[in-house]
Amino acid sequence: QVQLVESGGGLVQAGGSLRLSCAASGSIVSIIAMGWYRQAPGKERELVATITSGGSTNYAESVKRRFTISRDNVKNTVYLQMNMLKPEDTAVYYCIVYQTRVGGSWGQGTQVTVSS
């Protein structure tokens, strides 16, 4: 199995920044993309951003121009730089790894809380 270790969550004031990290290890075959989802209490999990092995990125409209996803292919680590955070960004953030012939593997989540 693939293990995903997330870090970087915490409490921050509105307008502040956080950087999330997610490192993949274990039974890695071939990672074709990595990404981040988030889920607020009582709401469905939503896609935040993805990045392919080639570096192509995609963002949810709500985080464009504020969040930046990046990847270190050597370390199998994906990052999410979050700037200009808003209270509505408060959620548990989950990283995901997409592998050839395997599909998606999820991290355990890290809490991000943005105070007003």
DSSP file (Angstrom, degrees, kcal/mol; ACC not computed):
  #  RESIDUE AA STRUCTURE BP1 BP2  ACC     N-H-->O    O-->H-N    N-H-->O    O-->H-N    TCO  KAPPA ALPHA  PHI   PSI    X-CA   Y-CA   Z-CA
    1    1 A Q              0   0    0      0, 0.0    26,-2.7     0, 0.0     2,-0.5   0.000 360.0 360.0 360.0 159.8    0.0    0.0    0.0
    2    2 A V  E     -A   26   0A   0     24,-0.2     2,-0.5    25,-0.1    24,-0.2  -0.833 360.0-152.1 -95.8 131.7    0.9    3.6   -0.4
    3    3 A Q  E     -A   25   0A   0     22,-3.1    22,-2.3    -2,-0.5     2,-0.5  -0.900   6.0-162.5-104.5 132.7    1.3    5.7    2.8
    4    4 A L  E     -A   24   0A   0     -2,-0.5     2,-0.6   102,-0.3   104,-0.6  -0.965   0.8-163.9-117.9 119.4    0.7    9.4    2.6
    5    5 A V  E     -A   23   0A   0     18,-2.4    18,-2.2    -2,-0.5     2,-0.3  -0.909  10.3-164.5-107.4 115.7    2.0   11.6    5.4
    6    6 A E  E     +A   22   0A   0     -2,-0.6     2,-0.3    16,-0.2    16,-0.2  -0.707  14.6 161.3-100.8 149.6    0.4   15.0    5.6
    7    7 A S  E     +A   21   0A   0     14,-2.1    14,-2.7    -2,-0.3   103,-0.1  -0.971  38.8  68.6-155.3 165.7    1.7   18.0    7.5
    8    8 A G        +     0   0    0      1,-0.3    11,-0.3    -2,-0.3    14,-0.0   0.280  62.1 129.1 106.5  -9.4    1.4   21.8    7.6
    9    9 A G        +     0   0    0     12,-0.1    -1,-0.3     9,-0.1     2,-0.3  -0.213  25.6 111.0 -72.0 168.8   -2.1   22.2    8.8
   10   10 A G  E     -d  112   0B   0    101,-1.0   103,-2.7   100,-0.1     2,-0.5  -0.989  64.0 -44.9 160.5-164.2   -3.1   24.4   11.7
   11   11 A L  E     +d  113   0B   0     -2,-0.3     2,-0.3   101,-0.2   103,-0.2  -0.865  53.1 165.1-104.5 131.4   -4.7   27.6   12.9
   12   12 A V  E     -d  114   0B   0    101,-2.6   103,-2.3    -2,-0.5     2,-0.1  -0.988  34.7-110.9-143.8 151.0   -4.2   30.8   11.0
   13   13 A Q  E >   -d  115   0B   0     -2,-0.3     3,-2.3   101,-0.2    72,-0.2  -0.460  51.0 -82.0 -78.0 154.4   -5.8   34.2   10.9
   14   14 A A  T 3  S+     0   0    0    101,-2.3    72,-0.2     1,-0.3    -1,-0.1  -0.294 120.1  28.8 -54.7 136.6   -7.7   35.4    7.8
   15   15 A G  T 3  S+     0   0    0     70,-3.1    69,-0.6     1,-0.3    -1,-0.3   0.266 100.1 114.2  92.1 -10.7   -5.3   36.8    5.2
   16   16 A G    <   -     0   0    0     -3,-2.3    69,-2.2    69,-0.2     2,-0.3  -0.086  58.4-120.8 -84.0-173.5   -2.5   34.5    6.4
   17   17 A S        +     0   0    0     66,-0.2     2,-0.3    67,-0.2    66,-0.2  -0.935  21.4 179.6-133.5 152.2   -0.7   31.7    4.7
   18   18 A L  E     - B   0  82A   0     64,-2.0    64,-3.3    -2,-0.3     2,-0.5  -0.978  16.2-146.7-143.6 152.6    0.0   28.0    5.2
   19   19 A R  E     - B   0  81A   0     -2,-0.3     2,-0.3   -11,-0.3    62,-0.2  -0.978  13.5-157.9-124.0 120.2    1.8   25.4    3.3
   20   20 A L  E     - B   0  80A   0     60,-2.5    60,-2.2    -2,-0.5     2,-0.4  -0.715   7.1-164.7 -93.4 144.3    0.6   21.8    3.3
   21   21 A S  E     -AB   7  79A   0    -14,-2.7   -14,-2.1    -2,-0.3     2,-0.4  -0.959   8.8-173.7-127.5 147.7    2.9   18.9    2.4
   22   22 A C  E     -AB   6  78A   0     56,-1.8    56,-2.4    -2,-0.4     2,-0.5  -0.915   6.5-166.5-143.9 114.2    2.1   15.3    1.5
   23   23 A A  E     -AB   5  77A   0    -18,-2.2   -18,-2.4    -2,-0.4     2,-0.4  -0.885   9.0-149.9-106.6 127.2    4.8   12.7    1.2
   24   24 A A  E     +A    4   0A   0     52,-2.8     2,-0.3    -2,-0.5   -20,-0.2  -0.769  26.5 154.9 -96.3 138.4    4.1    9.4   -0.5
   25   25 A S  E     +A    3   0A   0    -22,-2.3   -22,-3.1    -2,-0.4     2,-0.4  -0.917  31.4  49.0-149.5 174.7    6.0    6.2    0.5
   26   26 A G  E    S+A    2   0A   0     -2,-0.3     2,-2.1   -24,-0.2   -24,-0.2  -0.752 105.9  12.1  96.6-138.5    5.6    2.5    0.5
   27   27 A S  S    S+     0   0    0    -26,-2.7     2,-0.5    -2,-0.4   -25,-0.1  -0.480  76.5 168.4 -82.9  73.0    4.4    0.4   -2.4
   28   28 A I        +     0   0    0     -2,-2.1    -2,-0.1     1,-0.2     3,-0.1  -0.757  11.7 170.2 -90.3 127.9    4.6    3.1   -5.1
   29   29 A V        -     0   0    0     -2,-0.5     2,-0.3     1,-0.1    -1,-0.2   0.858  67.3 -29.1 -97.1 -70.9    4.3    1.9   -8.6
   30   30 A S        -     0   0    0     70,-0.2    70,-2.1     0, 0.0     2,-0.5  -0.823  55.7-148.4-156.8 111.2    4.0    4.9  -10.9
   31   31 A I  E     +E   99   0B   0     -2,-0.3    68,-0.2    68,-0.2     3,-0.1  -0.703  19.3 172.1 -84.9 123.6    2.5    8.2   -9.8
   32   32 A I  E     -     0   0B   0     66,-2.8    21,-2.3    -2,-0.5    22,-0.3   0.644  67.0  -1.5-103.2 -20.4    0.8   10.0  -12.6
   33   33 A A  E     -EF  98  52B   0     65,-1.3    65,-2.9    19,-0.3    -1,-0.4  -0.982  54.7-159.7-163.6 157.0   -0.8   12.8  -10.6
   34   34 A M  E     +EF  97  51B   0     17,-2.6    17,-2.8    -2,-0.3     2,-0.3  -0.955  22.2 157.9-136.9 157.7   -1.2   14.1   -7.1
   35   35 A G  E     -EF  96  50B   0     61,-2.3    61,-2.2    -2,-0.3     2,-0.4  -0.953  31.5-109.9-164.6-177.4   -3.7   16.5   -5.6
   36   36 A W  E     -EF  95  49B   0     13,-2.8    12,-2.9    -2,-0.3    13,-1.6  -0.995  20.8-179.2-132.8 134.6   -5.6   18.0   -2.8
   37   37 A Y  E     -EF  94  47B   0     57,-3.2    57,-2.6    -2,-0.4     2,-0.3  -0.812  11.1-156.9-117.2 165.4   -9.3   17.7   -1.7
   38   38 A R  E     -EF  93  46B   0      8,-2.2     8,-2.9    -2,-0.3     2,-0.4  -0.991   5.7-164.2-143.3 154.6  -10.9   19.4    1.2
   39   39 A Q  E     -E   92   0B   0     53,-2.1    53,-2.4    -2,-0.3     6,-0.2  -0.955   4.9-159.5-143.1 119.4  -14.0   18.7    3.3
   40   40 A A    >   -     0   0    0      4,-0.4     3,-2.3    -2,-0.4    51,-0.1  -0.602  47.6 -74.8 -89.6 157.0  -15.8   21.0    5.7
   41   41 A P  T 3  S+     0   0    0      0, 0.0    -1,-0.1     0, 0.0     3,-0.1  -0.273 118.6   5.7 -55.3 129.8  -18.1   19.7    8.4
   42   42 A G  T 3  S+     0   0    0      1,-0.3     2,-0.3    -3,-0.1    -3,-0.0   0.496 113.0 101.9  76.9   4.0  -21.4   18.6    6.9
   43   43 A K  S <  S-     0   0    0     -3,-2.3    -1,-0.3     1,-0.0     2,-0.1  -0.786  75.5 -99.3-119.7 162.7  -20.3   19.1    3.3
   44   44 A E        -     0   0    0     -2,-0.3    -4,-0.4     1,-0.1     2,-0.2  -0.413  45.0 -96.5 -76.4 153.6  -19.1   16.9    0.5
   45   45 A R        -     0   0    0     -6,-0.2     2,-0.4    -2,-0.1    -6,-0.2  -0.524  46.8-163.2 -69.2 134.0  -15.4   16.5   -0.3
   46   46 A E  E     -F   38   0B   0     -8,-2.9    -8,-2.2    -2,-0.2     2,-0.3  -0.917  21.8-107.5-125.1 148.7  -14.4   18.9   -3.1
   47   47 A L  E     +F   37   0B   0     -2,-0.4   -10,-0.3   -10,-0.2     3,-0.1  -0.538  32.4 174.8 -73.1 133.4  -11.4   19.0   -5.3
   48   48 A V  E     -     0   0B   0    -12,-2.9    12,-2.7     1,-0.4     2,-0.3   0.819  59.9 -26.1-102.4 -53.5   -8.9   21.8   -4.6
   49   49 A A  E     -FG  36  59B   0    -13,-1.6   -13,-2.8    10,-0.2    -1,-0.4  -0.985  50.1-162.5-162.9 152.2   -6.0   21.3   -7.0
   50   50 A T  E     -FG  35  58B   0      8,-2.1     8,-1.9    -2,-0.3     2,-0.3  -0.959   1.1-165.9-136.5 157.3   -4.2   18.7   -8.9
   51   51 A I  E     -FG  34  57B   0    -17,-2.8   -17,-2.6    -2,-0.3     6,-0.2  -0.979  14.2-142.5-144.2 132.0   -0.8   18.4  -10.6
   52   52 A T  E >   -F   33   0B   0      4,-2.2     3,-1.6    -2,-0.3   -19,-0.3  -0.335  34.2-101.1 -86.0 171.3    0.3   15.8  -13.1
   53   53 A S  T 3  S+     0   0    0    -21,-2.3   -20,-0.1     1,-0.3    20,-0.1   0.778 124.9  55.3 -62.4 -25.5    3.7   14.1  -13.4
   54   54 A G  T 3  S-     0   0    0    -22,-0.3    -1,-0.3     2,-0.1   -21,-0.1   0.497 123.1-104.6 -85.9  -4.8    4.4   16.5  -16.2
   55   55 A G    <   +     0   0    0     -3,-1.6     2,-0.3     1,-0.3    -2,-0.1   0.479  68.1 147.9  98.3   2.9    3.6   19.6  -14.2
   56   56 A S        -     0   0    0      1,-0.0    -4,-2.2    -5,-0.0    -1,-0.3  -0.567  30.6-158.9 -73.3 132.7    0.1   20.4  -15.5
   57   57 A T  E     -G   51   0B   0     -2,-0.3     2,-0.3    -6,-0.2    -6,-0.2  -0.782  16.4-172.4-116.9 156.8   -2.0   22.0  -12.8
   58   58 A N  E     -G   50   0B   0     -8,-1.9    -8,-2.1    -2,-0.3     2,-0.3  -0.989   8.9-167.7-146.5 139.9   -5.7   22.5  -12.2
   59   59 A Y  E     -G   49   0B   0     -2,-0.3   -10,-0.2   -10,-0.2     2,-0.1  -0.940  28.0-108.8-130.8 148.4   -7.5   24.5   -9.5
   60   60 A A    >>  -     0   0    0    -12,-2.7     3,-1.6    -2,-0.3     4,-0.9  -0.489  37.7-118.1 -65.1 145.9  -10.9   24.9   -8.1
   61   61 A E  G >4 S+     0   0    0      1,-0.3     3,-0.5     2,-0.2    -1,-0.1   0.836 111.1  61.5 -57.8 -33.8  -12.3   28.3   -9.1
   62   62 A S  G 34 S+     0   0    0      1,-0.2    -1,-0.3     3,-0.0   -14,-0.1   0.671 110.9  37.4 -69.9 -17.1  -12.6   29.3   -5.4
   63   63 A V  G X> S+     0   0    0     -3,-1.6     4,-2.5   -15,-0.2     3,-2.0   0.451  82.6 125.5-115.1  -2.8   -8.9   29.0   -4.8
   64   64 A K  T << S+     0   0    0     -4,-0.9     4,-0.1    -3,-0.5    -3,-0.0  -0.297  79.7  16.2 -59.0 141.6   -7.4   30.3   -8.1
   65   65 A R  T 34 S+     0   0    0      2,-0.4    -1,-0.3     1,-0.1     3,-0.1   0.385 126.6  59.4  73.8  -1.6   -4.9   33.1   -7.6
   66   66 A R  T <4 S+     0   0    0     -3,-2.0    17,-1.8     1,-0.2     2,-0.3   0.674  98.4  50.4-118.9 -38.6   -4.6   32.2   -3.9
   67   67 A F  E  <  -C   82   0A   0     -4,-2.5     2,-0.4    15,-0.2    -2,-0.4  -0.766  59.3-165.3-106.3 149.8   -3.4   28.6   -3.8
   68   68 A T  E     -C   81   0A   0     13,-2.4    13,-3.0    -2,-0.3     2,-0.4  -0.987   5.2-157.1-135.2 125.4   -0.4   27.1   -5.6
   69   69 A I  E     +C   80   0A   0     -2,-0.4     2,-0.3    11,-0.2    11,-0.2  -0.818  19.2 168.9-100.2 141.3    0.2   23.3   -6.0
   70   70 A S  E     -C   79   0A   0      9,-1.8     9,-2.8    -2,-0.4     2,-0.4  -0.931  16.2-148.6-144.9 168.1    3.6   22.0   -6.7
   71   71 A R  E     -C   78   0A   0     -2,-0.3     2,-0.6     7,-0.2     7,-0.2  -0.999  13.8-153.2-146.3 141.4    5.4   18.6   -6.7
   72   72 A D  E  >> -C   77   0A   0      5,-3.0     5,-1.9    -2,-0.4     4,-0.9  -0.933  14.9-170.7-110.3 102.7    8.8   17.1   -6.0
   73   73 A N  T  45S+     0   0    0     -2,-0.6    -1,-0.1     1,-0.2   -42,-0.1   0.808  83.0  55.3 -67.4 -30.3    8.8   14.0   -8.2
   74   74 A V  T  45S+     0   0    0      1,-0.2    -1,-0.2    -3,-0.1    -2,-0.0   0.916 117.5  34.4 -68.3 -42.6   12.1   12.7   -6.6
   75   75 A K  T  45S-     0   0    0      2,-0.1   -51,-0.3    -3,-0.1    -1,-0.2   0.455 103.8-128.8 -90.3  -2.1   10.6   12.9   -3.1
   76   76 A N  T  <5 +     0   0    0     -4,-0.9   -52,-2.8     1,-0.2     2,-0.4   0.919  61.7 141.4  52.3  46.7    7.1   11.9   -4.2
   77   77 A T  E   < -BC  23  72A   0     -5,-1.9    -5,-3.0   -54,-0.2     2,-0.4  -0.957  38.6-160.8-124.2 136.7    5.8   14.9   -2.3
   78   78 A V  E     -BC  22  71A   0    -56,-2.4   -56,-1.8    -2,-0.4     2,-0.3  -0.921  10.3-161.4-115.7 144.1    3.1   17.3   -3.2
   79   79 A Y  E     -BC  21  70A   0     -9,-2.8    -9,-1.8    -2,-0.4     2,-0.4  -0.879  11.7-159.4-123.6 153.2    2.7   20.8   -1.7
   80   80 A L  E     -BC  20  69A   0    -60,-2.2   -60,-2.5    -2,-0.3     2,-0.6  -0.900   8.3-161.3-133.6 106.3   -0.1   23.3   -1.4
   81   81 A Q  E     -BC  19  68A   0    -13,-3.0   -13,-2.4    -2,-0.4     2,-0.6  -0.785  11.9-165.3 -86.7 120.1    0.8   26.8   -0.8
   82   82 A M  E     +BC  18  67A   0    -64,-3.3   -64,-2.0    -2,-0.6     2,-0.3  -0.932  11.0 174.8-115.2 115.7   -2.2   28.7    0.5
   83   83 A N        +     0   0    0    -17,-1.8   -66,-0.2    -2,-0.6   -67,-0.1  -0.771  59.9  21.7-115.8 161.7   -2.2   32.4    0.6
   84   84 A M  S    S-     0   0    0    -69,-0.6    -1,-0.2    -2,-0.3   -67,-0.2   0.908  84.7-159.7  49.4  49.3   -4.8   35.0    1.5
   85   85 A L        -     0   0    0    -69,-2.2   -70,-3.1    -3,-0.2   -69,-0.2  -0.264   7.8-158.7 -65.2 144.8   -6.7   32.4    3.5
   86   86 A K    >   -     0   0    0    -72,-0.2     3,-2.2    -3,-0.1     4,-0.3  -0.841  31.6-110.4-119.7 156.2  -10.4   33.0    4.2
   87   87 A P  G >  S+     0   0    0      0, 0.0     3,-1.9     0, 0.0    27,-0.3   0.841 117.2  63.7 -55.2 -32.7  -12.6   31.5    6.9
   88   88 A E  G 3  S+     0   0    0      1,-0.3   -48,-0.0   -48,-0.0    -3,-0.0   0.583  88.8  69.3 -70.7  -7.9  -14.4   29.5    4.2
   89   89 A D  G <  S+     0   0    0     -3,-2.2    -1,-0.3    25,-0.0     2,-0.2   0.555  71.1 120.3 -80.6  -8.7  -11.2   27.7    3.5
   90   90 A T    <   +     0   0    0     -3,-1.9     2,-0.3    -4,-0.3    23,-0.2  -0.393  41.2 106.5 -60.7 123.5  -11.6   26.0    6.9
   91   91 A A  E    S- H   0 112B   0     21,-1.9    21,-2.6    -2,-0.2     2,-0.6  -0.969  75.8 -80.2-177.3 171.2  -11.7   22.3    6.3
   92   92 A V  E     -EH  39 111B   0    -53,-2.4   -53,-2.1    -2,-0.3     2,-0.5  -0.870  47.3-146.4 -89.2 126.4   -9.9   19.0    6.6
   93   93 A Y  E     -EH  38 110B   0     17,-2.9    17,-1.9    -2,-0.6     2,-0.4  -0.841  13.8-167.2-101.8 128.4   -7.5   18.8    3.6
   94   94 A Y  E     -E   37   0B   0    -57,-2.6   -57,-3.2    -2,-0.5     2,-0.3  -0.936   9.4-146.4-116.0 132.6   -6.8   15.4    2.1
   95   95 A C  E     -E   36   0B   0     -2,-0.4    12,-2.5   -59,-0.2     2,-0.4  -0.672  15.2-162.4 -92.1 155.9   -4.0   14.6   -0.4
   96   96 A I  E     -EI  35 106B   0    -61,-2.2   -61,-2.3    -2,-0.3     2,-0.4  -0.996   8.9-156.6-139.8 142.8   -4.5   12.0   -3.1
   97   97 A V  E     -EI  34 105B   0      8,-2.2     8,-2.0    -2,-0.4     2,-0.5  -0.981   8.5-154.1-120.5 129.6   -2.1   10.1   -5.3
   98   98 A Y  E     -EI  33 104B   0    -65,-2.9   -66,-2.8    -2,-0.4   -65,-1.3  -0.910  16.6-173.5-105.5 125.0   -3.1    8.7   -8.6
   99   99 A Q  E >>  -EI  31 103B   0      4,-2.3     4,-2.4    -2,-0.5     3,-1.6  -0.899  32.1 -99.0-120.5 147.6   -1.2    5.6   -9.8
  100  100 A T  T 34 S-     0   0    0    -70,-2.1   -70,-0.2    -2,-0.4   -71,-0.1  -0.421 107.7  -1.7 -60.2 130.5   -1.2    3.7  -13.0
  101  101 A R  T 34 S+     0   0    0     -2,-0.1    -1,-0.3     1,-0.1     0, 0.0   0.512 130.8  67.0  65.0   7.0   -3.3    0.5  -12.7
  102  102 A V  T <4 S-     0   0    0     -3,-1.6     2,-0.3   -72,-0.2    -2,-0.2   0.697  81.4-155.8-118.7 -46.9   -3.9    1.4   -9.1
  103  103 A G  E  <  -I   99   0B   0     -4,-2.4    -4,-2.3     2,-0.0     2,-0.3  -0.730  46.2  -7.1  98.9-150.6   -6.1    4.4   -8.9
  104  104 A G  E     -I   98   0B   0     -2,-0.3     2,-0.4    -6,-0.2    -6,-0.2  -0.618  48.9-169.1 -92.3 142.0   -6.3    6.9   -6.1
  105  105 A S  E     -I   97   0B   0     -8,-2.0    -8,-2.2    -2,-0.3     2,-0.3  -0.992  16.9-144.5-125.5 136.2   -4.8    6.6   -2.6
  106  106 A W  E     -I   96   0B   0     -2,-0.4  -102,-0.3   -10,-0.2   -10,-0.2  -0.747   3.5-136.5-107.5 145.1   -5.8    9.0    0.2
  107  107 A G        -     0   0    0    -12,-2.5  -102,-0.1    -2,-0.3     3,-0.1  -0.337  33.2-108.1 -80.3 175.5   -4.0   10.6    3.0
  108  108 A Q        -     0   0    0   -104,-0.6   -14,-0.1     1,-0.2  -103,-0.1   0.595  60.8-111.8 -86.1 -11.6   -5.6   10.8    6.5
  109  109 A G        -     0   0    0    -14,-0.1     2,-0.4     1,-0.1   -15,-0.2   0.110  18.9-129.2  98.4 149.3   -6.2   14.5    6.3
  110  110 A T  E     - H   0  93B   0    -17,-1.9   -17,-2.9  -103,-0.1     2,-0.3  -0.999  24.8-119.0-136.8 135.3   -4.9   17.6    8.0
  111  111 A Q  E     - H   0  92B   0     -2,-0.4  -101,-1.0   -19,-0.2     2,-0.5  -0.554  24.0-172.1 -80.5 130.7   -7.0   20.3    9.7
  112  112 A V  E     -dH  10  91B   0    -21,-2.6   -21,-1.9    -2,-0.3     2,-0.5  -0.989   5.5-176.7-119.1 121.5   -6.8   23.9    8.4
  113  113 A T  E     -d   11   0B   0   -103,-2.7  -101,-2.6    -2,-0.5     2,-0.6  -0.978   6.8-167.6-123.1 124.4   -8.7   26.4   10.5
  114  114 A V  E     -d   12   0B   0     -2,-0.5     2,-0.2   -27,-0.3  -101,-0.2  -0.947  11.3-153.8-114.1 117.3   -8.9   30.1    9.4
  115  115 A S  E      d   13   0B   0   -103,-2.3  -101,-2.3    -2,-0.6    -2,-0.0  -0.601 360.0 360.0 -91.3 150.8  -10.2   32.5   12.0
  116  116 A S              0   0    0     -2,-0.2    -1,-0.1  -103,-0.2  -103,-0.1   0.438 360.0 360.0 -84.9 360.0  -11.9   35.8   11.2
